[in-house]
Amino acid sequence: MSEETVLDIRTIHPMHRHPMIFERFDGLAGGESFVLVNDHDPKPLFYQFQAERSGQFTWEYLEQGPEAWRVEIGRATA
């Protein structure tokens, strides 16, 4: 997995995190994905994806704490 496919937001100010994540997601082609690395369970982000991108994304936990959470977020294929 290349560095471009990992988005580590642990050092990003919280108010900038979700816009950065959605910008990365919106740049994906169908079937592409990236791994989000966070310092807490990004469950609120999952609910935001459900509300704003329903049916357009995939979500798979790769690691669930306690120090880091890694989630593969992908753009669903048509």
mmJSON file of the N, C-alpha and C atoms, coordinates in Angstrom:
{"data_MODEL":{"atom_site":{
"group_PDB":["ATOM","ATOM","ATOM","ATOM","ATOM","ATOM","ATOM","ATOM","ATOM","ATOM","ATOM","ATOM","ATOM","ATOM","ATOM","ATOM","ATOM","ATOM","ATOM","ATOM","ATOM","ATOM","ATOM","ATOM","ATOM","ATOM","ATOM","ATOM","ATOM","ATOM","ATOM","ATOM","ATOM","ATOM","ATOM","ATOM","ATOM","ATOM","ATOM","ATOM","ATOM","ATOM","ATOM","ATOM","ATOM","ATOM","ATOM","ATOM","ATOM","ATOM","ATOM","ATOM","ATOM","ATOM","ATOM","ATOM","ATOM","ATOM","ATOM","ATOM","ATOM","ATOM","ATOM","ATOM","ATOM","ATOM","ATOM","ATOM","ATOM","ATOM","ATOM","ATOM","ATOM","ATOM","ATOM","ATOM","ATOM","ATOM","ATOM","ATOM","ATOM","ATOM","ATOM","ATOM","ATOM","ATOM","ATOM","ATOM","ATOM","ATOM","ATOM","ATOM","ATOM","ATOM","ATOM","ATOM","ATOM","ATOM","ATOM","ATOM","ATOM","ATOM","ATOM","ATOM","ATOM","ATOM","ATOM","ATOM","ATOM","ATOM","ATOM","ATOM","ATOM","ATOM","ATOM","ATOM","ATOM","ATOM","ATOM","ATOM","ATOM","ATOM","ATOM","ATOM","ATOM","ATOM","ATOM","ATOM","ATOM","ATOM","ATOM","ATOM","ATOM","ATOM","ATOM","ATOM","ATOM","ATOM","ATOM","ATOM","ATOM","ATOM","ATOM","ATOM","ATOM","ATOM","ATOM","ATOM","ATOM","ATOM","ATOM","ATOM","ATOM","ATOM","ATOM","ATOM","ATOM","ATOM","ATOM","ATOM","ATOM","ATOM","ATOM","ATOM","ATOM","ATOM","ATOM","ATOM","ATOM","ATOM","ATOM","ATOM","ATOM","ATOM","ATOM","ATOM","ATOM","ATOM","ATOM","ATOM","ATOM","ATOM","ATOM","ATOM","ATOM","ATOM","ATOM","ATOM","ATOM","ATOM","ATOM","ATOM","ATOM","ATOM","ATOM","ATOM","ATOM","ATOM","ATOM","ATOM","ATOM","ATOM","ATOM","ATOM","ATOM","ATOM","ATOM","ATOM","ATOM","ATOM","ATOM","ATOM","ATOM","ATOM","ATOM","ATOM","ATOM","ATOM","ATOM","ATOM","ATOM","ATOM","ATOM","ATOM","ATOM","ATOM","ATOM","ATOM","ATOM","ATOM","ATOM","ATOM","ATOM","ATOM"],
"id":[1,2,3,4,5,6,7,8,9,10,11,12,13,14,15,16,17,18,19,20,21,22,23,24,25,26,27,28,29,30,31,32,33,34,35,36,37,38,39,40,41,42,43,44,45,46,47,48,49,50,51,52,53,54,55,56,57,58,59,60,61,62,63,64,65,66,67,68,69,70,71,72,73,74,75,76,77,78,79,80,81,82,83,84,85,86,87,88,89,90,91,92,93,94,95,96,97,98,99,100,101,102,103,104,105,106,107,108,109,110,111,112,113,114,115,116,117,118,119,120,121,122,123,124,125,126,127,128,129,130,131,132,133,134,135,136,137,138,139,140,141,142,143,144,145,146,147,148,149,150,151,152,153,154,155,156,157,158,159,160,161,162,163,164,165,166,167,168,169,170,171,172,173,174,175,176,177,178,179,180,181,182,183,184,185,186,187,188,189,190,191,192,193,194,195,196,197,198,199,200,201,202,203,204,205,206,207,208,209,210,211,212,213,214,215,216,217,218,219,220,221,222,223,224,225,226,227,228,229,230,231,232,233,234],
"type_symbol":["N","C","C","N","C","C","N","C","C","N","C","C","N","C","C","N","C","C","N","C","C","N","C","C","N","C","C","N","C","C","N","C","C","N","C","C","N","C","C","N","C","C","N","C","C","N","C","C","N","C","C","N","C","C","N","C","C","N","C","C","N","C","C","N","C","C","N","C","C","N","C","C","N","C","C","N","C","C","N","C","C","N","C","C","N","C","C","N","C","C","N","C","C","N","C","C","N","C","C","N","C","C","N","C","C","N","C","C","N","C","C","N","C","C","N","C","C","N","C","C","N","C","C","N","C","C","N","C","C","N","C","C","N","C","C","N","C","C","N","C","C","N","C","C","N","C","C","N","C","C","N","C","C","N","C","C","N","C","C","N","C","C","N","C","C","N","C","C","N","C","C","N","C","C","N","C","C","N","C","C","N","C","C","N","C","C","N","C","C","N","C","C","N","C","C","N","C","C","N","C","C","N","C","C","N","C","C","N","C","C","N","C","C","N","C","C","N","C","C","N","C","C","N","C","C","N","C","C","N","C","C","N","C","C"],
"label_atom_id":["N","CA","C","N","CA","C","N","CA","C","N","CA","C","N","CA","C","N","CA","C","N","CA","C","N","CA","C","N","CA","C","N","CA","C","N","CA","C","N","CA","C","N","CA","C","N","CA","C","N","CA","C","N","CA","C","N","CA","C","N","CA","C","N","CA","C","N","CA","C","N","CA","C","N","CA","C","N","CA","C","N","CA","C","N","CA","C","N","CA","C","N","CA","C","N","CA","C","N","CA","C","N","CA","C","N","CA","C","N","CA","C","N","CA","C","N","CA","C","N","CA","C","N","CA","C","N","CA","C","N","CA","C","N","CA","C","N","CA","C","N","CA","C","N","CA","C","N","CA","C","N","CA","C","N","CA","C","N","CA","C","N","CA","C","N","CA","C","N","CA","C","N","CA","C","N","CA","C","N","CA","C","N","CA","C","N","CA","C","N","CA","C","N","CA","C","N","CA","C","N","CA","C","N","CA","C","N","CA","C","N","CA","C","N","CA","C","N","CA","C","N","CA","C","N","CA","C","N","CA","C","N","CA","C","N","CA","C","N","CA","C","N","CA","C","N","CA","C","N","CA","C","N","CA","C","N","CA","C","N","CA","C","N","CA","C","N","CA","C","N","CA","C"],
"label_alt_id":[null,null,null,null,null,null,null,null,null,null,null,null,null,null,null,null,null,null,null,null,null,null,null,null,null,null,null,null,null,null,null,null,null,null,null,null,null,null,null,null,null,null,null,null,null,null,null,null,null,null,null,null,null,null,null,null,null,null,null,null,null,null,null,null,null,null,null,null,null,null,null,null,null,null,null,null,null,null,null,null,null,null,null,null,null,null,null,null,null,null,null,null,null,null,null,null,null,null,null,null,null,null,null,null,null,null,null,null,null,null,null,null,null,null,null,null,null,null,null,null,null,null,null,null,null,null,null,null,null,null,null,null,null,null,null,null,null,null,null,null,null,null,null,null,null,null,null,null,null,null,null,null,null,null,null,null,null,null,null,null,null,null,null,null,null,null,null,null,null,null,null,null,null,null,null,null,null,null,null,null,null,null,null,null,null,null,null,null,null,null,null,null,null,null,null,null,null,null,null,null,null,null,null,null,null,null,null,null,null,null,null,null,null,null,null,null,null,null,null,null,null,null,null,null,null,null,null,null,null,null,null,null,null,null],
"label_comp_id":["MET","MET","MET","SER","SER","SER","GLU","GLU","GLU","GLU","GLU","GLU","THR","THR","THR","VAL","VAL","VAL","LEU","LEU","LEU","ASP","ASP","ASP","ILE","ILE","ILE","ARG","ARG","ARG","THR","THR","THR","ILE","ILE","ILE","HIS","HIS","HIS","PRO","PRO","PRO","MET","MET","MET","HIS","HIS","HIS","ARG","ARG","ARG","HIS","HIS","HIS","PRO","PRO","PRO","MET","MET","MET","ILE","ILE","ILE","PHE","PHE","PHE","GLU","GLU","GLU","ARG","ARG","ARG","PHE","PHE","PHE","ASP","ASP","ASP","GLY","GLY","GLY","LEU","LEU","LEU","ALA","ALA","ALA","GLY","GLY","GLY","GLY","GLY","GLY","GLU","GLU","GLU","SER","SER","SER","PHE","PHE","PHE","VAL","VAL","VAL","LEU","LEU","LEU","VAL","VAL","VAL","ASN","ASN","ASN","ASP","ASP","ASP","HIS","HIS","HIS","ASP","ASP","ASP","PRO","PRO","PRO","LYS","LYS","LYS","PRO","PRO","PRO","LEU","LEU","LEU","PHE","PHE","PHE","TYR","TYR","TYR","GLN","GLN","GLN","PHE","PHE","PHE","GLN","GLN","GLN","ALA","ALA","ALA","GLU","GLU","GLU","ARG","ARG","ARG","SER","SER","SER","GLY","GLY","GLY","GLN","GLN","GLN","PHE","PHE","PHE","THR","THR","THR","TRP","TRP","TRP","GLU","GLU","GLU","TYR","TYR","TYR","LEU","LEU","LEU","GLU","GLU","GLU","GLN","GLN","GLN","GLY","GLY","GLY","PRO","PRO","PRO","GLU","GLU","GLU","ALA","ALA","ALA","TRP","TRP","TRP","ARG","ARG","ARG","VAL","VAL","VAL","GLU","GLU","GLU","ILE","ILE","ILE","GLY","GLY","GLY","ARG","ARG","ARG","ALA","ALA","ALA","THR","THR","THR","ALA","ALA","ALA"],
"label_asym_id":["A","A","A","A","A","A","A","A","A","A","A","A","A","A","A","A","A","A","A","A","A","A","A","A","A","A","A","A","A","A","A","A","A","A","A","A","A","A","A","A","A","A","A","A","A","A","A","A","A","A","A","A","A","A","A","A","A","A","A","A","A","A","A","A","A","A","A","A","A","A","A","A","A","A","A","A","A","A","A","A","A","A","A","A","A","A","A","A","A","A","A","A","A","A","A","A","A","A","A","A","A","A","A","A","A","A","A","A","A","A","A","A","A","A","A","A","A","A","A","A","A","A","A","A","A","A","A","A","A","A","A","A","A","A","A","A","A","A","A","A","A","A","A","A","A","A","A","A","A","A","A","A","A","A","A","A","A","A","A","A","A","A","A","A","A","A","A","A","A","A","A","A","A","A","A","A","A","A","A","A","A","A","A","A","A","A","A","A","A","A","A","A","A","A","A","A","A","A","A","A","A","A","A","A","A","A","A","A","A","A","A","A","A","A","A","A","A","A","A","A","A","A","A","A","A","A","A","A","A","A","A","A","A","A"],
"label_entity_id":["1","1","1","1","1","1","1","1","1","1","1","1","1","1","1","1","1","1","1","1","1","1","1","1","1","1","1","1","1","1","1","1","1","1","1","1","1","1","1","1","1","1","1","1","1","1","1","1","1","1","1","1","1","1","1","1","1","1","1","1","1","1","1","1","1","1","1","1","1","1","1","1","1","1","1","1","1","1","1","1","1","1","1","1","1","1","1","1","1","1","1","1","1","1","1","1","1","1","1","1","1","1","1","1","1","1","1","1","1","1","1","1","1","1","1","1","1","1","1","1","1","1","1","1","1","1","1","1","1","1","1","1","1","1","1","1","1","1","1","1","1","1","1","1","1","1","1","1","1","1","1","1","1","1","1","1","1","1","1","1","1","1","1","1","1","1","1","1","1","1","1","1","1","1","1","1","1","1","1","1","1","1","1","1","1","1","1","1","1","1","1","1","1","1","1","1","1","1","1","1","1","1","1","1","1","1","1","1","1","1","1","1","1","1","1","1","1","1","1","1","1","1","1","1","1","1","1","1","1","1","1","1","1","1"],
"label_seq_id":[1,1,1,2,2,2,3,3,3,4,4,4,5,5,5,6,6,6,7,7,7,8,8,8,9,9,9,10,10,10,11,11,11,12,12,12,13,13,13,14,14,14,15,15,15,16,16,16,17,17,17,18,18,18,19,19,19,20,20,20,21,21,21,22,22,22,23,23,23,24,24,24,25,25,25,26,26,26,27,27,27,28,28,28,29,29,29,30,30,30,31,31,31,32,32,32,33,33,33,34,34,34,35,35,35,36,36,36,37,37,37,38,38,38,39,39,39,40,40,40,41,41,41,42,42,42,43,43,43,44,44,44,45,45,45,46,46,46,47,47,47,48,48,48,49,49,49,50,50,50,51,51,51,52,52,52,53,53,53,54,54,54,55,55,55,56,56,56,57,57,57,58,58,58,59,59,59,60,60,60,61,61,61,62,62,62,63,63,63,64,64,64,65,65,65,66,66,66,67,67,67,68,68,68,69,69,69,70,70,70,71,71,71,72,72,72,73,73,73,74,74,74,75,75,75,76,76,76,77,77,77,78,78,78],
"pdbx_PDB_ins_code":[null,null,null,null,null,null,null,null,null,null,null,null,null,null,null,null,null,null,null,null,null,null,null,null,null,null,null,null,null,null,null,null,null,null,null,null,null,null,null,null,null,null,null,null,null,null,null,null,null,null,null,null,null,null,null,null,null,null,null,null,null,null,null,null,null,null,null,null,null,null,null,null,null,null,null,null,null,null,null,null,null,null,null,null,null,null,null,null,null,null,null,null,null,null,null,null,null,null,null,null,null,null,null,null,null,null,null,null,null,null,null,null,null,null,null,null,null,null,null,null,null,null,null,null,null,null,null,null,null,null,null,null,null,null,null,null,null,null,null,null,null,null,null,null,null,null,null,null,null,null,null,null,null,null,null,null,null,null,null,null,null,null,null,null,null,null,null,null,null,null,null,null,null,null,null,null,null,null,null,null,null,null,null,null,null,null,null,null,null,null,null,null,null,null,null,null,null,null,null,null,null,null,null,null,null,null,null,null,null,null,null,null,null,null,null,null,null,null,null,null,null,null,null,null,null,null,null,null,null,null,null,null,null,null],
"Cartn_x":[0.862,0.0,0.9,0.65,1.492,1.044,1.924,1.623,0.384,0.146,-0.994,-2.333,-2.324,-3.574,-3.829,-2.947,-3.127,-3.325,-4.387,-4.661,-4.641,-3.523,-3.357,-3.752,-4.887,-5.413,-5.142,-4.329,-4.113,-3.491,-2.735,-2.104,-2.861,-3.978,-4.778,-5.77,-5.947,-6.916,-8.297,-9.045,-10.345,-11.301,-11.327,-12.287,-11.961,-10.737,-10.327,-10.399,-10.633,-10.563,-11.628,-12.891,-13.947,-13.892,-13.704,-13.584,-12.426,-11.305,-10.156,-10.494,-11.195,-11.565,-12.528,-13.531,-14.497,-13.851,-12.889,-12.17,-11.407,-10.748,-10.026,-11.005,-12.127,-13.113,-13.669,-13.993,-14.594,-13.647,-12.346,-11.37,-11.166,-11.816,-11.668,-12.509,-12.0,-12.793,-13.479,-14.487,-15.176,-14.197,-14.286,-13.416,-12.128,-11.793,-10.599,-10.913,-9.858,-10.055,-8.816,-8.958,-7.825,-8.025,-6.936,-6.997,-6.916,-7.918,-7.959,-7.342,-6.425,-5.825,-6.247,-6.836,-7.367,-7.004,-7.144,-6.81,-8.026,-9.186,-10.401,-11.296,-12.295,-13.224,-13.953,-13.836,-14.457,-15.933,-16.657,-18.069,-18.905,-18.692,-19.46,-19.221,-18.016,-17.712,-18.509,-18.631,-19.431,-20.871,-21.436,-22.807,-22.917,-21.88,-21.889,-21.821,-21.001,-20.962,-22.333,-22.99,-24.324,-25.303,-25.215,-26.143,-25.836,-24.557,-24.175,-23.754,-23.367,-22.88,-23.499,-24.745,-25.429,-25.306,-24.894,-24.766,-23.536,-22.723,-21.563,-20.251,-20.262,-19.001,-18.994,-17.775,-17.573,-16.763,-16.898,-16.272,-15.863,-14.561,-14.083,-13.026,-13.297,-12.32,-11.149,-9.925,-8.72,-8.05,-8.228,-7.676,-8.612,-8.925,-9.863,-9.246,-8.274,-7.677,-6.767,-6.333,-6.785,-6.079,-4.923,-4.197,-4.462,-4.784,-5.062,-6.214,-7.004,-8.073,-7.725,-7.817,-7.575,-8.814,-9.328,-10.544,-10.273,-10.598,-10.506,-11.834,-11.759,-12.938,-12.795,-13.8,-13.737,-14.954,-14.787,-15.919,-16.512,-17.788,-18.484,-18.516,-18.528,-18.644,-20.115,-20.382,-21.778,-22.507],
"Cartn_y":[-1.186,0.0,1.238,2.141,3.336,4.398,5.36,6.428,7.23,7.366,8.15,7.544,6.26,5.6,5.619,6.27,6.37,7.836,8.104,9.457,9.406,9.841,9.846,11.229,11.311,12.612,12.896,12.074,12.231,13.58,14.188,15.472,16.661,16.401,17.452,18.012,19.327,19.953,19.355,19.003,18.34,19.044,20.357,21.033,20.859,20.432,20.254,18.797,17.891,16.468,16.012,16.222,15.707,16.326,17.65,18.192,17.558,17.298,16.675,15.248,14.517,13.138,13.103,13.968,13.978,14.445,15.35,15.777,14.594,13.831,12.643,11.644,11.401,10.454,10.893,12.171,12.672,12.563,12.448,12.285,10.842,9.904,8.496,8.122,7.226,6.6,5.369,4.869,3.674,2.528,1.881,0.767,1.168,2.452,2.915,3.143,3.146,3.339,3.973,4.379,4.837,4.346,4.347,3.928,5.174,5.361,6.461,5.987,6.778,6.477,7.585,7.21,8.178,7.759,8.696,8.409,7.995,7.882,7.406,6.747,6.031,5.366,6.421,6.381,7.403,7.125,6.569,6.242,7.453,8.655,9.809,10.091,9.84,10.006,9.005,7.78,6.768,7.252,7.813,8.309,9.486,10.321,11.426,10.889,9.864,9.233,8.666,8.011,7.46,8.558,9.7,10.796,11.496,11.683,12.515,11.736,10.478,9.686,8.285,8.2,6.918,6.091,4.841,3.935,4.161,5.157,5.489,5.002,4.514,4.208,2.808,2.33,1.102,1.476,0.7,1.011,-0.302,-0.465,-1.696,-1.354,-1.751,-1.562,-2.52,-1.986,-2.788,-2.914,-1.912,-1.901,-1.059,-1.541,-0.839,-0.573,0.359,0.834,-0.165,0.173,1.325,2.647,2.57,3.803,4.342,3.474,3.905,3.09,3.752,3.106,3.269,2.173,2.208,1.69,2.485,2.133,2.301,1.267,1.401,1.957,3.111,3.78,3.764,3.242,3.131,3.709,3.964,4.41,3.174,2.962,1.814,1.906,0.75,0.721,0.78,1.297,1.484,0.182],
"Cartn_z":[0.0,0.0,0.0,-0.909,-1.011,-0.017,0.227,1.181,0.785,-0.525,-0.984,-0.568,-0.244,0.107,1.603,2.378,3.83,4.195,4.944,5.426,6.95,7.531,8.981,9.492,10.179,10.615,12.086,12.72,14.163,14.527,13.643,13.96,13.367,12.693,12.063,13.082,13.093,14.004,13.736,14.788,14.608,13.649,13.626,12.743,11.257,10.943,9.544,9.09,10.025,9.699,8.707,9.017,8.144,6.75,6.621,5.256,4.473,5.133,4.466,4.023,4.879,4.564,3.384,3.39,2.287,0.987,1.069,-0.138,-0.732,0.134,-0.342,-0.945,-0.259,-0.761,-2.113,-2.239,-3.478,-4.669,-4.404,-5.473,-5.914,-5.24,-5.59,-6.792,-7.603,-8.663,-8.06,-8.735,-8.261,-8.046,-6.902,-6.576,-5.872,-5.844,-5.138,-3.671,-2.848,-1.417,-0.804,0.441,1.234,2.655,3.423,4.824,5.685,6.501,7.453,8.76,9.317,10.614,11.567,12.696,13.647,15.069,16.005,17.405,18.225,17.59,18.26,17.219,17.68,16.773,15.942,14.619,13.781,13.478,14.434,14.235,13.808,14.392,13.907,12.422,11.952,10.526,9.701,10.199,9.505,9.333,10.397,10.312,9.346,9.287,8.33,6.898,6.671,5.348,4.993,5.949,5.681,5.285,5.946,5.683,4.36,4.048,2.908,1.666,1.829,0.687,0.717,1.101,1.239,-0.046,0.101,-1.033,-1.887,-1.564,-2.392,-1.799,-0.557,0.121,0.718,0.964,1.727,2.965,4.011,5.314,5.955,6.202,6.833,7.876,9.12,10.183,9.957,10.01,9.917,11.276,12.119,13.475,14.336,15.537,16.41,17.769,17.796,19.029,19.693,20.896,21.678,21.329,20.653,20.367,18.969,18.046,16.67,16.113,15.317,14.566,13.104,12.354,10.919,10.223,9.281,8.551,7.072,6.299,4.848,4.349,3.715,3.165,1.65,0.987,-0.466,-1.14,-2.435,-3.244,-3.877,-3.631,-4.19,-5.711,-6.349,-7.804,-8.171,-9.343,-9.787,-9.946],
"occupancy":[1.0,1.0,1.0,1.0,1.0,1.0,1.0,1.0,1.0,1.0,1.0,1.0,1.0,1.0,1.0,1.0,1.0,1.0,1.0,1.0,1.0,1.0,1.0,1.0,1.0,1.0,1.0,1.0,1.0,1.0,1.0,1.0,1.0,1.0,1.0,1.0,1.0,1.0,1.0,1.0,1.0,1.0,1.0,1.0,1.0,1.0,1.0,1.0,1.0,1.0,1.0,1.0,1.0,1.0,1.0,1.0,1.0,1.0,1.0,1.0,1.0,1.0,1.0,1.0,1.0,1.0,1.0,1.0,1.0,1.0,1.0,1.0,1.0,1.0,1.0,1.0,1.0,1.0,1.0,1.0,1.0,1.0,1.0,1.0,1.0,1.0,1.0,1.0,1.0,1.0,1.0,1.0,1.0,1.0,1.0,1.0,1.0,1.0,1.0,1.0,1.0,1.0,1.0,1.0,1.0,1.0,1.0,1.0,1.0,1.0,1.0,1.0,1.0,1.0,1.0,1.0,1.0,1.0,1.0,1.0,1.0,1.0,1.0,1.0,1.0,1.0,1.0,1.0,1.0,1.0,1.0,1.0,1.0,1.0,1.0,1.0,1.0,1.0,1.0,1.0,1.0,1.0,1.0,1.0,1.0,1.0,1.0,1.0,1.0,1.0,1.0,1.0,1.0,1.0,1.0,1.0,1.0,1.0,1.0,1.0,1.0,1.0,1.0,1.0,1.0,1.0,1.0,1.0,1.0,1.0,1.0,1.0,1.0,1.0,1.0,1.0,1.0,1.0,1.0,1.0,1.0,1.0,1.0,1.0,1.0,1.0,1.0,1.0,1.0,1.0,1.0,1.0,1.0,1.0,1.0,1.0,1.0,1.0,1.0,1.0,1.0,1.0,1.0,1.0,1.0,1.0,1.0,1.0,1.0,1.0,1.0,1.0,1.0,1.0,1.0,1.0,1.0,1.0,1.0,1.0,1.0,1.0,1.0,1.0,1.0,1.0,1.0,1.0,1.0,1.0,1.0,1.0,1.0,1.0],
"B_iso_or_equiv":[0.0,0.0,0.0,0.0,0.0,0.0,0.0,0.0,0.0,0.0,0.0,0.0,0.0,0.0,0.0,0.0,0.0,0.0,0.0,0.0,0.0,0.0,0.0,0.0,0.0,0.0,0.0,0.0,0.0,0.0,0.0,0.0,0.0,0.0,0.0,0.0,0.0,0.0,0.0,0.0,0.0,0.0,0.0,0.0,0.0,0.0,0.0,0.0,0.0,0.0,0.0,0.0,0.0,0.0,0.0,0.0,0.0,0.0,0.0,0.0,0.0,0.0,0.0,0.0,0.0,0.0,0.0,0.0,0.0,0.0,0.0,0.0,0.0,0.0,0.0,0.0,0.0,0.0,0.0,0.0,0.0,0.0,0.0,0.0,0.0,0.0,0.0,0.0,0.0,0.0,0.0,0.0,0.0,0.0,0.0,0.0,0.0,0.0,0.0,0.0,0.0,0.0,0.0,0.0,0.0,0.0,0.0,0.0,0.0,0.0,0.0,0.0,0.0,0.0,0.0,0.0,0.0,0.0,0.0,0.0,0.0,0.0,0.0,0.0,0.0,0.0,0.0,0.0,0.0,0.0,0.0,0.0,0.0,0.0,0.0,0.0,0.0,0.0,0.0,0.0,0.0,0.0,0.0,0.0,0.0,0.0,0.0,0.0,0.0,0.0,0.0,0.0,0.0,0.0,0.0,0.0,0.0,0.0,0.0,0.0,0.0,0.0,0.0,0.0,0.0,0.0,0.0,0.0,0.0,0.0,0.0,0.0,0.0,0.0,0.0,0.0,0.0,0.0,0.0,0.0,0.0,0.0,0.0,0.0,0.0,0.0,0.0,0.0,0.0,0.0,0.0,0.0,0.0,0.0,0.0,0.0,0.0,0.0,0.0,0.0,0.0,0.0,0.0,0.0,0.0,0.0,0.0,0.0,0.0,0.0,0.0,0.0,0.0,0.0,0.0,0.0,0.0,0.0,0.0,0.0,0.0,0.0,0.0,0.0,0.0,0.0,0.0,0.0,0.0,0.0,0.0,0.0,0.0,0.0],
"pdbx_formal_charge":[null,null,null,null,null,null,null,null,null,null,null,null,null,null,null,null,null,null,null,null,null,null,null,null,null,null,null,null,null,null,null,null,null,null,null,null,null,null,null,null,null,null,null,null,null,null,null,null,null,null,null,null,null,null,null,null,null,null,null,null,null,null,null,null,null,null,null,null,null,null,null,null,null,null,null,null,null,null,null,null,null,null,null,null,null,null,null,null,null,null,null,null,null,null,null,null,null,null,null,null,null,null,null,null,null,null,null,null,null,null,null,null,null,null,null,null,null,null,null,null,null,null,null,null,null,null,null,null,null,null,null,null,null,null,null,null,null,null,null,null,null,null,null,null,null,null,null,null,null,null,null,null,null,null,null,null,null,null,null,null,null,null,null,null,null,null,null,null,null,null,null,null,null,null,null,null,null,null,null,null,null,null,null,null,null,null,null,null,null,null,null,null,null,null,null,null,null,null,null,null,null,null,null,null,null,null,null,null,null,null,null,null,null,null,null,null,null,null,null,null,null,null,null,null,null,null,null,null,null,null,null,null,null,null],
"auth_seq_id":[1,1,1,2,2,2,3,3,3,4,4,4,5,5,5,6,6,6,7,7,7,8,8,8,9,9,9,10,10,10,11,11,11,12,12,12,13,13,13,14,14,14,15,15,15,16,16,16,17,17,17,18,18,18,19,19,19,20,20,20,21,21,21,22,22,22,23,23,23,24,24,24,25,25,25,26,26,26,27,27,27,28,28,28,29,29,29,30,30,30,31,31,31,32,32,32,33,33,33,34,34,34,35,35,35,36,36,36,37,37,37,38,38,38,39,39,39,40,40,40,41,41,41,42,42,42,43,43,43,44,44,44,45,45,45,46,46,46,47,47,47,48,48,48,49,49,49,50,50,50,51,51,51,52,52,52,53,53,53,54,54,54,55,55,55,56,56,56,57,57,57,58,58,58,59,59,59,60,60,60,61,61,61,62,62,62,63,63,63,64,64,64,65,65,65,66,66,66,67,67,67,68,68,68,69,69,69,70,70,70,71,71,71,72,72,72,73,73,73,74,74,74,75,75,75,76,76,76,77,77,77,78,78,78],
"auth_comp_id":["MET","MET","MET","SER","SER","SER","GLU","GLU","GLU","GLU","GLU","GLU","THR","THR","THR","VAL","VAL","VAL","LEU","LEU","LEU","ASP","ASP","ASP","ILE","ILE","ILE","ARG","ARG","ARG","THR","THR","THR","ILE","ILE","ILE","HIS","HIS","HIS","PRO","PRO","PRO","MET","MET","MET","HIS","HIS","HIS","ARG","ARG","ARG","HIS","HIS","HIS","PRO","PRO","PRO","MET","MET","MET","ILE","ILE","ILE","PHE","PHE","PHE","GLU","GLU","GLU","ARG","ARG","ARG","PHE","PHE","PHE","ASP","ASP","ASP","GLY","GLY","GLY","LEU","LEU","LEU","ALA","ALA","ALA","GLY","GLY","GLY","GLY","GLY","GLY","GLU","GLU","GLU","SER","SER","SER","PHE","PHE","PHE","VAL","VAL","VAL","LEU","LEU","LEU","VAL","VAL","VAL","ASN","ASN","ASN","ASP","ASP","ASP","HIS","HIS","HIS","ASP","ASP","ASP","PRO","PRO","PRO","LYS","LYS","LYS","PRO","PRO","PRO","LEU","LEU","LEU","PHE","PHE","PHE","TYR","TYR","TYR","GLN","GLN","GLN","PHE","PHE","PHE","GLN","GLN","GLN","ALA","ALA","ALA","GLU","GLU","GLU","ARG","ARG","ARG","SER","SER","SER","GLY","GLY","GLY","GLN","GLN","GLN","PHE","PHE","PHE","THR","THR","THR","TRP","TRP","TRP","GLU","GLU","GLU","TYR","TYR","TYR","LEU","LEU","LEU","GLU","GLU","GLU","GLN","GLN","GLN","GLY","GLY","GLY","PRO","PRO","PRO","GLU","GLU","GLU","ALA","ALA","ALA","TRP","TRP","TRP","ARG","ARG","ARG","VAL","VAL","VAL","GLU","GLU","GLU","ILE","ILE","ILE","GLY","GLY","GLY","ARG","ARG","ARG","ALA","ALA","ALA","THR","THR","THR","ALA","ALA","ALA"],
"auth_asym_id":["A","A","A","A","A","A","A","A","A","A","A","A","A","A","A","A","A","A","A","A","A","A","A","A","A","A","A","A","A","A","A","A","A","A","A","A","A","A","A","A","A","A","A","A","A","A","A","A","A","A","A","A","A","A","A","A","A","A","A","A","A","A","A","A","A","A","A","A","A","A","A","A","A","A","A","A","A","A","A","A","A","A","A","A","A","A","A","A","A","A","A","A","A","A","A","A","A","A","A","A","A","A","A","A","A","A","A","A","A","A","A","A","A","A","A","A","A","A","A","A","A","A","A","A","A","A","A","A","A","A","A","A","A","A","A","A","A","A","A","A","A","A","A","A","A","A","A","A","A","A","A","A","A","A","A","A","A","A","A","A","A","A","A","A","A","A","A","A","A","A","A","A","A","A","A","A","A","A","A","A","A","A","A","A","A","A","A","A","A","A","A","A","A","A","A","A","A","A","A","A","A","A","A","A","A","A","A","A","A","A","A","A","A","A","A","A","A","A","A","A","A","A","A","A","A","A","A","A","A","A","A","A","A","A"],
"auth_atom_id":["N","CA","C","N","CA","C","N","CA","C","N","CA","C","N","CA","C","N","CA","C","N","CA","C","N","CA","C","N","CA","C","N","CA","C","N","CA","C","N","CA","C","N","CA","C","N","CA","C","N","CA","C","N","CA","C","N","CA","C","N","CA","C","N","CA","C","N","CA","C","N","CA","C","N","CA","C","N","CA","C","N","CA","C","N","CA","C","N","CA","C","N","CA","C","N","CA","C","N","CA","C","N","CA","C","N","CA","C","N","CA","C","N","CA","C","N","CA","C","N","CA","C","N","CA","C","N","CA","C","N","CA","C","N","CA","C","N","CA","C","N","CA","C","N","CA","C","N","CA","C","N","CA","C","N","CA","C","N","CA","C","N","CA","C","N","CA","C","N","CA","C","N","CA","C","N","CA","C","N","CA","C","N","CA","C","N","CA","C","N","CA","C","N","CA","C","N","CA","C","N","CA","C","N","CA","C","N","CA","C","N","CA","C","N","CA","C","N","CA","C","N","CA","C","N","CA","C","N","CA","C","N","CA","C","N","CA","C","N","CA","C","N","CA","C","N","CA","C","N","CA","C","N","CA","C","N","CA","C","N","CA","C","N","CA","C","N","CA","C","N","CA","C"],
"pdbx_PDB_model_num":[1,1,1,1,1,1,1,1,1,1,1,1,1,1,1,1,1,1,1,1,1,1,1,1,1,1,1,1,1,1,1,1,1,1,1,1,1,1,1,1,1,1,1,1,1,1,1,1,1,1,1,1,1,1,1,1,1,1,1,1,1,1,1,1,1,1,1,1,1,1,1,1,1,1,1,1,1,1,1,1,1,1,1,1,1,1,1,1,1,1,1,1,1,1,1,1,1,1,1,1,1,1,1,1,1,1,1,1,1,1,1,1,1,1,1,1,1,1,1,1,1,1,1,1,1,1,1,1,1,1,1,1,1,1,1,1,1,1,1,1,1,1,1,1,1,1,1,1,1,1,1,1,1,1,1,1,1,1,1,1,1,1,1,1,1,1,1,1,1,1,1,1,1,1,1,1,1,1,1,1,1,1,1,1,1,1,1,1,1,1,1,1,1,1,1,1,1,1,1,1,1,1,1,1,1,1,1,1,1,1,1,1,1,1,1,1,1,1,1,1,1,1,1,1,1,1,1,1,1,1,1,1,1,1]
}}}
